[in-house]
Every structure is written in C-alpha cells, then in structure tokens.
Amino acid sequence: MKITEYPQTNYLVPENVFLVDGPSGTQTINTIDLGKELVPKVVPEMHRMIFRGKNLGSTVYGFQLQAIREGVFDDLFVGDYWEINDIIWRIVDINYWFNCGDSPFNVNHLVIMPDWILYQNVMNYSTYNMGDGYAGSTMRTINLDDAKTTINAAFGEKVRSHRQVLTNSVIDGKPSGWAWYDSIVDLPNQINMYGSSIFTSVTDVNNIPSSIETIDKQQFALFAIKPSFILDKFLAGQWLRDVVADNMYAMVSGYGHAGYYGATNYLGVRPCFAIG
C-alpha cells in the first residue's frame, strides 16, 4: 500500500506518530517531540522562542556546557531548568547579552534566574545612598553578596561576567549619570521583566535622559512567552534596579502589578546572571 493511499487528516494530535529512518534504523517520534526537534534544527536561535520546561538535572553536565559554548544549544530551551541545592535555576533567555558592552561580550551564554527570591533585603540602608544610583547602592555593593555565594556554589566557573550599563548618580530623584561596570550577578530591570520601562524619566524636546541608557533592550524571552513566571513562585515582591524617585526603586509586586517601593524596605532578591 502506498503512503498516498492512506486516509488523509488535516490536523495533528499528541498521539500521532511519524516514521524516521537513519543510522539507528526505522523509529517513531510523536507530534510534540517532532516539533521541538525539527524547528530548532533550522537555526539555534529558535531555542529562545520555544518554551519546554524540562528538568535538566542537578548540575550543568559537560555535554550541556559544550552545547552552550558552541552556540548550538542542543537540548536546551527557554523554560528548562536545573534543580541545584533545592533551588530551581531556570533558563530565561539565550545569548541575550551577546556582542553587547564597551568590551563586547562575545560569549555564547544562557541567562539564568531562580524561580523564587533567594532572600529579602533593602536596596539602601539609608537615603544617603540614593545619590549613587543602583551602582553604588547597598544592594549592589553589599546585599548581593549572599546571592553571589549561592550562585557560585551552584555554577562555579560557569558564571560569566559581562559589561553592563548601570546608573551611578541620582539628582532630584532622577537618574543623572551612568557608566560601564563588570556584571556577574545583578538585579534585573523593568525591561527584562515587563518589556518596557514603566516608571522612569522620559525624553522630551528639552530633556534627553542619557542616564537611562541600557543594553537590556527587550524582555527576557521566558517572560514574553509565559508571563506567569514574572511572579515569584511564592508571590513575593521583588526588587528591580531602576531608580524611580527619591528613595524609590521599581519592583515586581507579589500581586502581579508593576510597582515601586521605598529603598529602605525589605523586598525579595531574585537576580539574573549568565552561564557559558
């Protein structure tokens, strides 16, 4: 019987199977796996457009690291995760910072974030620190240290530093200056989480605020595909690194709305970083 003589269908269901033939002989593959395998084979960049959510193990294995460093990202998709030391570390984007920076970050990488806050702390112990922006904040200079320790224990030398634009001065509650910094572990900004800067200075004919320049120009792929992941798993509030006003920083509210909060208050620390 010829293939063309079989009954035809105009739709697929998960239970459908296809035949494939090759060096391992004739085998079958189901509809879902076929799609996940076929589309990314066109270009590796498609791996950041497909959500899978697979548990990748309790460590980054050698073959996984090789797939990252070679830029092929075999069997690695947005939403996949490692569960290490009782924390879920999820892939939120792929090659997001590639070729960015005053020293270009020419390293194939995954952007990783935990599914929930690692702990709570303040952005600044006092309003005195506000003039130094996020770069000089208590959060970045001191309070991220515990997160760095936790991340180093999980990923070690796989964590890669890249160059990042950060606000380093604030005047009258507005970002007034920036510089390039080495970024290993940092808080995400509003664009990373929401896809836009909801609370920030805006450009008009008399005011072009270069202090809000950023290499983080679009939403992390995971949050664009599945916005539910923007929220902490336990619905805790999360600090973001954007200065909003005098003693105010942006935040992700546990209620699901974009907000801001006084910098001397305690909120969740849920950082982002690159591995590769």
Summary of the structure (lengths in Angstrom):
residues: 276
radius of gyration: 21.6
end to end distance: 50.7
largest distance: 81.4
contacts: 826
relative contact order: 0.16
helix: 25%
strand: 32%
